[in-house]
Amino acid sequence: YITYRAFKPKPVCNPCFKKDDPKVVDIVNIEELGEKTAFCRCWRSAKFPYCDGAHGAHNKGTGDNVGPLVIKKVK
Ligand code: FES
């Protein structure tokens, strides 16, 4: 017999970005970054790979606690 578990969808990190690609790779020229740049780690940003604050709603709705990777220049 088939259990419920057989129909349970597999969890994914990436909900919608470049789903036809075998993997999502973004290349950023470090020389073009500003003083401080936040990169999305929740995969929910409309500006992916940059953070747009969407992690707040994601965390609130799921109980998760993800946030951006912030790169900043040393002065
Ligand atoms: Fe994804 Fe901020 S929007 S970490």
Backbone and ligand atoms as CSV (ligand in chain L), in Angstrom:
chain,resi,resn,atom,element,x,y,z
A,1,TYR,N,N,0.830,-1.187,0.000
A,1,TYR,CA,C,0.000,0.000,0.000
A,1,TYR,C,C,0.878,1.256,0.000
A,2,ILE,N,N,0.292,2.390,-0.322
A,2,ILE,CA,C,1.038,3.644,-0.396
A,2,ILE,C,C,0.685,4.505,0.810
A,3,THR,N,N,1.689,4.957,1.495
A,3,THR,CA,C,1.444,5.795,2.678
A,3,THR,C,C,1.364,7.260,2.281
A,4,TYR,N,N,0.878,8.074,3.173
A,4,TYR,CA,C,0.809,9.521,2.965
A,4,TYR,C,C,2.189,10.067,2.641
A,5,ARG,N,N,3.194,9.536,3.292
A,5,ARG,CA,C,4.550,10.033,3.112
A,5,ARG,C,C,4.981,9.984,1.646
A,6,ALA,N,N,4.477,9.026,0.906
A,6,ALA,CA,C,4.845,8.895,-0.506
A,6,ALA,C,C,4.387,10.100,-1.322
A,7,PHE,N,N,3.350,10.777,-0.868
A,7,PHE,CA,C,2.821,11.923,-1.607
A,7,PHE,C,C,3.288,13.262,-1.058
A,8,LYS,N,N,4.045,13.216,0.011
A,8,LYS,CA,C,4.504,14.460,0.638
A,8,LYS,C,C,5.495,15.158,-0.291
A,9,PRO,N,N,5.246,16.422,-0.624
A,9,PRO,CA,C,6.189,17.105,-1.514
A,9,PRO,C,C,7.547,17.272,-0.859
A,10,LYS,N,N,8.587,17.185,-1.679
A,10,LYS,CA,C,9.933,17.369,-1.152
A,10,LYS,C,C,10.161,18.846,-0.860
A,11,PRO,N,N,10.726,19.155,0.287
A,11,PRO,CA,C,10.992,20.566,0.583
A,11,PRO,C,C,12.119,21.098,-0.301
A,12,VAL,N,N,11.973,22.320,-0.744
A,12,VAL,CA,C,13.007,22.944,-1.558
A,12,VAL,C,C,13.349,24.309,-0.979
A,13,CYS,N,N,14.564,24.753,-1.195
A,13,CYS,CA,C,14.966,26.104,-0.803
A,13,CYS,C,C,14.458,27.111,-1.820
A,14,ASN,N,N,14.631,26.770,-3.070
A,14,ASN,CA,C,14.339,27.694,-4.156
A,14,ASN,C,C,12.899,27.532,-4.643
A,15,PRO,N,N,12.020,28.512,-4.374
A,15,PRO,CA,C,10.629,28.380,-4.781
A,15,PRO,C,C,10.374,28.711,-6.246
A,16,CYS,N,N,11.231,29.563,-6.866
A,16,CYS,CA,C,10.840,30.032,-8.203
A,16,CYS,C,C,11.960,30.553,-9.096
A,17,PHE,N,N,13.176,30.652,-8.646
A,17,PHE,CA,C,14.214,31.297,-9.446
A,17,PHE,C,C,14.892,30.331,-10.406
A,18,LYS,N,N,14.897,30.679,-11.699
A,18,LYS,CA,C,15.639,29.924,-12.719
A,18,LYS,C,C,15.412,28.419,-12.606
A,19,LYS,N,N,14.156,28.012,-12.478
A,19,LYS,CA,C,13.865,26.600,-12.242
A,19,LYS,C,C,14.227,25.696,-13.419
A,20,ASP,N,N,14.432,26.272,-14.608
A,20,ASP,CA,C,14.836,25.453,-15.750
A,20,ASP,C,C,16.343,25.199,-15.766
A,21,ASP,N,N,17.094,25.926,-14.944
A,21,ASP,CA,C,18.542,25.737,-14.888
A,21,ASP,C,C,18.874,24.581,-13.942
A,22,PRO,N,N,19.960,23.847,-14.195
A,22,PRO,CA,C,20.334,22.751,-13.291
A,22,PRO,C,C,20.732,23.242,-11.902
A,23,LYS,N,N,21.254,24.476,-11.821
A,23,LYS,CA,C,21.523,25.080,-10.523
A,23,LYS,C,C,21.576,26.592,-10.704
A,24,VAL,N,N,21.277,27.293,-9.635
A,24,VAL,CA,C,21.268,28.760,-9.688
A,24,VAL,C,C,22.633,29.268,-9.236
A,25,VAL,N,N,23.280,29.980,-10.146
A,25,VAL,CA,C,24.578,30.577,-9.828
A,25,VAL,C,C,24.505,32.053,-10.181
A,26,ASP,N,N,24.902,32.899,-9.255
A,26,ASP,CA,C,24.951,34.333,-9.514
A,26,ASP,C,C,26.384,34.799,-9.308
A,27,ILE,N,N,26.882,35.546,-10.259
A,27,ILE,CA,C,28.240,36.068,-10.161
A,27,ILE,C,C,28.156,37.578,-9.977
A,28,VAL,N,N,28.801,38.081,-8.930
A,28,VAL,CA,C,28.776,39.502,-8.619
A,28,VAL,C,C,30.214,40.008,-8.629
A,29,ASN,N,N,30.433,41.082,-9.350
A,29,ASN,CA,C,31.759,41.696,-9.373
A,29,ASN,C,C,31.956,42.485,-8.079
A,30,ILE,N,N,32.891,42.065,-7.278
A,30,ILE,CA,C,33.095,42.675,-5.964
A,30,ILE,C,C,33.443,44.161,-6.077
A,31,GLU,N,N,34.050,44.537,-7.192
A,31,GLU,CA,C,34.401,45.947,-7.385
A,31,GLU,C,C,33.165,46.819,-7.590
A,32,GLU,N,N,32.050,46.211,-7.962
A,32,GLU,CA,C,30.825,46.977,-8.215
A,32,GLU,C,C,29.897,47.056,-6.997
A,33,LEU,N,N,30.288,46.419,-5.898
A,33,LEU,CA,C,29.469,46.471,-4.693
A,33,LEU,C,C,29.616,47.827,-4.017
A,34,GLY,N,N,28.570,48.256,-3.350
A,34,GLY,CA,C,28.623,49.505,-2.607
A,34,GLY,C,C,29.314,49.300,-1.268
A,35,GLU,N,N,29.151,50.276,-0.381
A,35,GLU,CA,C,29.770,50.188,0.945
A,35,GLU,C,C,29.248,48.984,1.718
A,36,LYS,N,N,27.968,48.676,1.507
A,36,LYS,CA,C,27.347,47.559,2.213
A,36,LYS,C,C,26.301,46.937,1.291
A,37,THR,N,N,26.362,45.631,1.102
A,37,THR,CA,C,25.411,44.934,0.234
A,37,THR,C,C,24.871,43.710,0.966
A,38,ALA,N,N,23.551,43.536,0.943
A,38,ALA,CA,C,22.927,42.400,1.611
A,38,ALA,C,C,22.458,41.390,0.562
A,39,PHE,N,N,22.906,40.161,0.708
A,39,PHE,CA,C,22.527,39.081,-0.197
A,39,PHE,C,C,21.478,38.186,0.455
A,40,CYS,N,N,20.469,37.853,-0.325
A,40,CYS,CA,C,19.348,37.045,0.165
A,40,CYS,C,C,19.778,35.609,0.439
A,41,ARG,N,N,19.346,35.101,1.576
A,41,ARG,CA,C,19.567,33.687,1.907
A,41,ARG,C,C,18.251,32.952,2.160
A,42,CYS,N,N,17.124,33.664,1.978
A,42,CYS,CA,C,15.829,32.996,2.191
A,42,CYS,C,C,15.182,32.579,0.871
A,43,TRP,N,N,15.726,33.029,-0.233
A,43,TRP,CA,C,15.205,32.705,-1.568
A,43,TRP,C,C,13.808,33.271,-1.787
A,44,ARG,N,N,13.465,34.369,-1.143
A,44,ARG,CA,C,12.131,34.943,-1.319
A,44,ARG,C,C,12.198,36.372,-1.854
A,45,SER,N,N,13.380,36.921,-2.037
A,45,SER,CA,C,13.528,38.303,-2.457
A,45,SER,C,C,13.138,38.511,-3.915
A,46,ALA,N,N,12.390,39.575,-4.186
A,46,ALA,CA,C,12.062,39.928,-5.567
A,46,ALA,C,C,13.294,40.480,-6.282
A,47,LYS,N,N,14.324,40.816,-5.533
A,47,LYS,CA,C,15.572,41.332,-6.111
A,47,LYS,C,C,16.705,40.304,-6.010
A,48,PHE,N,N,16.373,39.033,-5.857
A,48,PHE,CA,C,17.366,37.982,-5.697
A,48,PHE,C,C,18.472,38.097,-6.740
A,49,PRO,N,N,19.739,38.034,-6.412
A,49,PRO,CA,C,20.285,37.498,-5.163
A,49,PRO,C,C,20.427,38.523,-4.041
A,50,TYR,N,N,19.894,39.716,-4.226
A,50,TYR,CA,C,20.003,40.732,-3.185
A,50,TYR,C,C,18.801,40.669,-2.254
A,51,CYS,N,N,18.986,40.991,-1.029
A,51,CYS,CA,C,17.917,40.999,-0.021
A,51,CYS,C,C,17.020,42.216,-0.228
A,52,ASP,N,N,15.700,41.989,-0.163
A,52,ASP,CA,C,14.764,43.112,-0.210
A,52,ASP,C,C,13.895,43.163,1.055
A,53,GLY,N,N,14.257,42.403,2.050
A,53,GLY,CA,C,13.510,42.387,3.307
A,53,GLY,C,C,12.406,41.335,3.361
A,54,ALA,N,N,12.237,40.557,2.282
A,54,ALA,CA,C,11.179,39.546,2.239
A,54,ALA,C,C,11.377,38.456,3.290
A,55,HIS,N,N,12.579,38.333,3.814
A,55,HIS,CA,C,12.823,37.315,4.851
A,55,HIS,C,C,11.953,37.562,6.086
A,56,GLY,N,N,11.586,38.821,6.321
A,56,GLY,CA,C,10.750,39.153,7.477
A,56,GLY,C,C,9.397,38.450,7.403
A,57,ALA,N,N,8.745,38.535,6.254
A,57,ALA,CA,C,7.440,37.881,6.077
A,57,ALA,C,C,7.602,36.367,6.073
A,58,HIS,N,N,8.670,35.901,5.457
A,58,HIS,CA,C,8.939,34.455,5.445
A,58,HIS,C,C,9.103,33.940,6.872
A,59,ASN,N,N,9.901,34.613,7.660
A,59,ASN,CA,C,10.130,34.183,9.045
A,59,ASN,C,C,8.848,34.225,9.857
A,60,LYS,N,N,8.075,35.291,9.658
A,60,LYS,CA,C,6.830,35.442,10.407
A,60,LYS,C,C,5.837,34.334,10.046
A,61,GLY,N,N,5.779,33.990,8.760
A,61,GLY,CA,C,4.816,32.992,8.317
A,61,GLY,C,C,5.209,31.559,8.588
A,62,THR,N,N,6.506,31.313,8.752
A,62,THR,CA,C,6.972,29.934,8.896
A,62,THR,C,C,7.605,29.622,10.243
A,63,GLY,N,N,7.970,30.661,10.986
A,63,GLY,CA,C,8.696,30.419,12.224
A,63,GLY,C,C,10.183,30.229,11.976
A,64,ASP,N,N,10.602,30.464,10.744
A,64,ASP,CA,C,12.024,30.347,10.400
A,64,ASP,C,C,12.777,31.567,10.956
A,65,ASN,N,N,14.080,31.568,10.820
A,65,ASN,CA,C,14.856,32.693,11.353
A,65,ASN,C,C,15.984,33.110,10.415
A,66,VAL,N,N,15.748,33.022,9.122
A,66,VAL,CA,C,16.804,33.344,8.161
A,66,VAL,C,C,16.936,34.853,7.956
A,67,GLY,N,N,18.099,35.250,7.534
A,67,GLY,CA,C,18.382,36.649,7.234
A,67,GLY,C,C,19.481,36.725,6.199
A,68,PRO,N,N,19.825,37.934,5.777
A,68,PRO,CA,C,20.773,38.099,4.675
A,68,PRO,C,C,22.232,37.879,5.084
A,69,LEU,N,N,23.049,37.691,4.069
A,69,LEU,CA,C,24.498,37.775,4.231
A,69,LEU,C,C,24.860,39.206,3.871
A,70,VAL,N,N,25.467,39.923,4.795
A,70,VAL,CA,C,25.819,41.314,4.552
A,70,VAL,C,C,27.327,41.410,4.327
A,71,ILE,N,N,27.674,41.985,3.178
A,71,ILE,CA,C,29.086,42.205,2.843
A,71,ILE,C,C,29.337,43.705,2.969
A,72,LYS,N,N,30.321,44.084,3.721
A,72,LYS,CA,C,30.616,45.517,3.820
A,72,LYS,C,C,32.111,45.759,3.707
A,73,LYS,N,N,32.419,46.917,3.162
A,73,LYS,CA,C,33.806,47.283,2.985
A,73,LYS,C,C,34.406,47.688,4.322
A,74,VAL,N,N,35.667,47.355,4.507
A,74,VAL,CA,C,36.394,47.785,5.696
A,74,VAL,C,C,36.943,49.160,5.403
A,75,LYS,N,N,36.732,50.063,6.332
A,75,LYS,CA,C,37.212,51.444,6.107
A,75,LYS,C,C,38.599,51.637,6.698
L,1,FES,FE1,FE,15.939,36.908,1.592
L,1,FES,FE2,FE,16.366,39.110,2.995
L,1,FES,S1,S,14.953,38.793,1.408
L,1,FES,S2,S,17.357,37.238,3.199
